[in-house]
């Protein structure tokens, strides 16, 4: 069998842009030896491959020997990274601080203590201005070392000042780490479990969050500590489906970057994430006007040079901007127009396939499936849902469950009753095993089972009865999750009125604009976290 592992060096080569490839070739030729010329051949071989296959690689490049391949790959990897290091981005603050720190160490090793201290002062100024506490601590520690070992007479009481500065920065870093750990743990809970499914989940999340949240005063926190504090609260309230509090903390996170616009260039990915979560909060609370305002900020940011400064940032902008664009079509009931986005999204998913994790791809598939469902193309909807259902992953069990539920409804729409009868048992069993059956889901299953025995004349009454039942459940906090994944009421209204789902939602949106109200979200509202 050919070796088709997801090779790390292959990923690195494929991530390079044209200018970076050209620079690597020039870099390697400056010190070209026999070994370097061979790694250029290996580089070219990787560059030409669509996917990594070691058997094909060796067959097409006879001069490459299997016994040497591991060492050659390691050497090539080092040389590529060295080349990229020389082609550094001057606008990247972290890289500049690291470079200046290296310069300070070199000056120190040459015995040029005063020059080293001057360089360290530059680092401390920039690190303080942009809240880079780790870089600041490293600069302070080297300053202490120079003052301890060498009499520089640079300033009286220098030792006391440095010691006090180190203590302050260490405290800030400790606090920042506590909050970033909590934010990461809450996010990890959501990625694996989704929203709280029952009271047991609610109590477990509340206990964990309150136990691990340090006793702090928000107003005294540094920029990064505040951001992690807001992130942790965002995920906490989102897991508990408290959308009002979720919105409050996403707004605070976003406002951090608005109040300090220089940090948008220092941490562009975190600013993109802030905009994405605030957009999701407005989407989940049906706030169309505010949603559009933030989307315009995001679109303006996506045109700035910083949004194109690295592959990582470009991927983040693509993911969250197109998630927001799809959500806008959901809000406005323009599903058919939203389908026009799919070819470009598919193209980008292919282009970034080595960088995107499964979770992100599954969310896109679900949203695309919902676009097709809302437009009335149930066949294409099922095709995308199958991509989720057949994905072997323990991520997003909630998404897996609701993909199966929408899958059932799409087959119902197509009239595939024989298949539906089999799928009902399978999906019910799956959702029960995943502990994903609440009152809403149970009601839908009961309705679908009964529908096999109902005559066409009795279906209208059945649709009305189910809608009335679900309308009563919508304000139940533990049932909110079901309506966030699937706007079943809009589908039921379309069946009652005998019009397409898209028409129901479009009319609702237009009526809300006329009355200066808020449009209700569309078929699926699940956000991409």
Helices and strands as residue ranges (DSSP letters): H 8-15, H 18-30, H 34-48, H 54-60, H 66-86, H 93-109, H 113-129, H 133-149, H 158-193, H 199-212, G 218-220, H 223-239, H 243-259, H 262-266, H 268-284, H 288-302, G 305-308, H 311-332, H 335-338, G 339-341, H 342-351, H 358-375, H 378-389, H 397-414, H 417-433, H 439-451, H 456-473, H 480-485, H 488-497, H 501-514
